[in-house]
Amino acid sequence: MALVRAILRKACNEWEWIDRAPKVGMLRDKGGRIRSLSRDEFTRLLAELPQHLAEMARFSVATGLRQANVTRLQWRQISLQRRHLWVGADQHKNGSAHSVPLNQSAMDVLTRRLGDHQTYVFTYEGKPVVQVNTKAWRNALQRAGIEDFRWHDLRHTFATWHREAGTPTHELQRLGGWKTQSMVERYAHVAPEGLQLAASRLDSYLAIHDRLSSCGA
């Protein structure tokens, strides 16, 4: 619907093909589909993938980068010394530049890729990988016994594991490059124990109240 609206506005305001762009209502966002891997599933998947796809999958979960930003990743975007990766606004889905700190898992992948290609990070037989939804990917999923899983779900896995590890919403939003906090809140349900500390902050106050009530009785 957003695409239709954009085309109609362009046809009116720039191309002057129509006199007035009709109003286009947007469909309500229902939160989208969330499918993530367990640690065991991820281990099985990596074992079945060919090496170049396994490295890309590991890097995707380590960084949360979208498929296009991984397949197009160039060495000039990376500073190994600063452990930092940069995605320009023209390459990022939300239209804003995205800074990605590199954890050790991501650094390990990059270290193994050094020297394979002068320009691109992820290559196969000397050429940049442009397609990941291949027969090799689908066969690996089947052999690993993983169903209903797409490459984009590696990003969901990144977010789910972060929430399970206790990463706060505002930090996860910046790590994953989401434009709004509401998009990150989709993962809140996977780690309710993360709120346990916050909930327990009232215990001391309620304990004092209970002691005072007991003395009054």
C-alpha positions in Angstrom: 0.0 0.0 0.0 2.9 2.3 0.7 4.3 1.6 -2.8 0.9 2.4 -4.4 0.6 5.6 -2.5 4.2 6.7 -3.4 3.5 6.0 -7.1 0.3 7.9 -7.1 1.9 10.9 -5.4 4.8 10.8 -7.9 2.4 10.6 -10.8 0.7 13.8 -9.5 3.5 15.9 -8.1 6.4 15.1 -10.4 5.2 13.4 -13.6 1.9 15.4 -13.8 0.1 12.5 -15.2 -2.9 13.0 -13.0 -4.4 16.1 -11.4 -4.9 14.7 -8.0 -3.6 11.8 -6.1 -6.4 9.7 -4.5 -6.1 9.0 -0.8 -4.7 5.5 -0.1 -5.3 4.0 3.3 -2.6 2.0 4.9 -3.1 -1.5 6.3 -2.8 -1.8 10.0 0.5 -3.3 11.2 -0.3 -6.5 13.1 3.3 -6.9 14.3 4.4 -9.2 11.5 5.7 -12.7 11.6 8.3 -13.7 14.1 10.2 -16.9 13.7 13.6 -17.5 15.4 15.9 -20.4 15.9 16.8 -22.1 19.1 20.5 -22.5 19.8 20.3 -26.2 18.8 18.6 -25.4 15.5 21.1 -22.8 14.7 24.0 -25.2 15.3 22.4 -27.9 13.1 21.8 -25.3 10.4 25.4 -24.1 10.3 26.6 -27.7 10.1 24.5 -28.3 7.0 25.2 -25.1 5.1 28.1 -24.7 2.6 30.8 -22.7 4.2 30.1 -19.4 2.4 26.4 -19.4 3.5 27.3 -20.6 7.0 29.6 -17.6 7.4 26.9 -15.2 6.2 24.3 -16.8 8.5 26.6 -16.5 11.5 27.4 -12.9 10.7 23.7 -12.1 10.2 22.8 -13.4 13.7 25.8 -11.7 15.2 25.0 -8.3 13.8 21.2 -8.3 13.0 21.9 -6.9 9.5 19.3 -7.4 6.8 20.0 -9.7 3.9 20.8 -7.0 1.4 23.3 -5.3 3.8 25.1 -8.6 4.2 25.3 -9.6 0.6 26.4 -6.2 -0.5 28.8 -5.6 2.4 32.1 -4.1 1.3 35.4 -3.8 3.2 35.3 -0.1 2.9 32.3 -0.1 5.3 34.3 -1.8 8.0 36.9 -0.8 10.5 38.5 -3.8 12.1 40.6 -1.7 14.4 37.5 0.1 15.8 35.4 -3.0 15.6 32.8 -1.0 13.7 30.6 -1.3 10.6 28.8 1.5 8.8 25.7 1.2 6.6 24.9 4.4 4.7 21.4 5.9 4.6 21.1 5.0 0.9 21.7 1.3 1.8 19.5 1.1 4.9 15.8 0.2 4.8 14.7 2.9 7.3 16.5 5.7 5.3 18.9 6.5 8.1 22.6 5.7 8.4 23.2 2.7 10.7 26.3 2.2 12.9 27.0 -1.4 13.9 29.4 -2.3 16.7 31.0 -5.6 15.9 31.1 -8.3 18.6 33.6 -11.1 18.7 31.5 -13.5 16.7 31.3 -11.0 13.9 35.0 -10.2 14.1 35.9 -13.9 13.8 33.9 -14.2 10.6 35.5 -11.1 9.1 39.0 -12.3 10.1 38.4 -15.5 8.2 37.2 -13.6 5.2 40.2 -11.3 4.9 42.1 -11.7 1.6 39.3 -13.5 -0.2 38.2 -10.5 -2.2 39.4 -7.0 -2.6 36.0 -5.3 -2.5 33.3 -7.6 -1.1 33.2 -9.4 2.2 31.1 -12.4 1.3 32.0 -14.2 -2.0 31.7 -17.5 -3.6 34.2 -18.7 -6.2 35.6 -15.1 -6.5 32.2 -13.4 -7.1 30.0 -11.6 -4.6 27.1 -13.5 -3.3 23.9 -11.9 -4.5 21.4 -14.6 -3.7 21.0 -16.6 -0.5 17.6 -18.3 -1.0 19.3 -21.0 -3.1 18.8 -24.7 -3.4 21.8 -25.2 -1.1 20.0 -23.0 1.6 16.7 -24.9 1.2 18.4 -28.3 1.3 20.4 -27.4 4.4 17.1 -26.4 6.2 15.6 -29.7 5.2 18.6 -31.8 6.4 18.7 -29.8 9.6 15.0 -30.5 10.2 14.0 -26.8 10.3 10.7 -25.8 8.9 9.0 -22.5 8.2 12.2 -20.5 8.2 13.5 -17.8 5.9 16.8 -15.9 5.7 15.2 -12.8 7.1 14.3 -14.8 10.2 18.0 -14.7 11.1 17.4 -11.1 12.0 14.5 -12.2 14.2 16.9 -14.7 15.8 19.3 -11.9 16.5 16.6 -9.8 18.2 15.1 -12.8 20.2 18.4 -13.9 21.5 19.3 -10.3 22.6 16.0 -10.0 24.5 16.6 -13.4 26.2 20.0 -12.1 27.2 18.4 -9.1 28.8 19.3 -6.4 26.2 17.0 -3.4 26.9 14.6 -2.2 24.2 16.4 1.1 23.5 19.7 -0.7 23.1 18.3 -3.3 20.8 16.6 -0.7 18.7 20.0 1.0 18.0 21.8 -2.3 17.5 19.3 -3.5 15.0 18.7 -0.2 13.3 14.9 -0.2 13.8 13.3 3.2 13.2 10.7 3.0 16.0 10.6 1.4 19.4 7.3 -0.3 18.7 9.0 -2.5 16.1 11.3 -3.8 18.8 8.5 -4.3 21.3 7.4 -7.3 19.2 10.2 -9.3 20.9 9.3 -8.3 24.5 7.2 -11.4 25.0 10.2 -13.7 24.6 12.0 -12.5 27.7 9.4 -11.7 30.4 12.1 -12.6 33.0 14.0 -9.5 31.9 11.4 -7.4 33.8 11.8 -9.5 36.9 14.4 -7.1 38.4 12.3 -4.1 37.6 9.2 -5.7 39.3 11.3 -6.6 42.4 12.2 -3.0 43.0 8.9 -2.5 44.9 9.6 -5.4 47.3 11.5 -3.3 49.8 8.7 -0.7 49.9 6.0 -3.3 50.3 8.0 -5.1 52.9 8.2 -1.9 55.0 4.5 -1.4 54.6 3.9 -4.9 55.8 6.1 -4.5 58.8 4.4 -1.3 59.7 1.0 -2.9 59.3 2.1 -5.8 61.5 3.3 -3.4 64.3 0.0 -1.5 64.1 -1.9 -4.7 64.5 
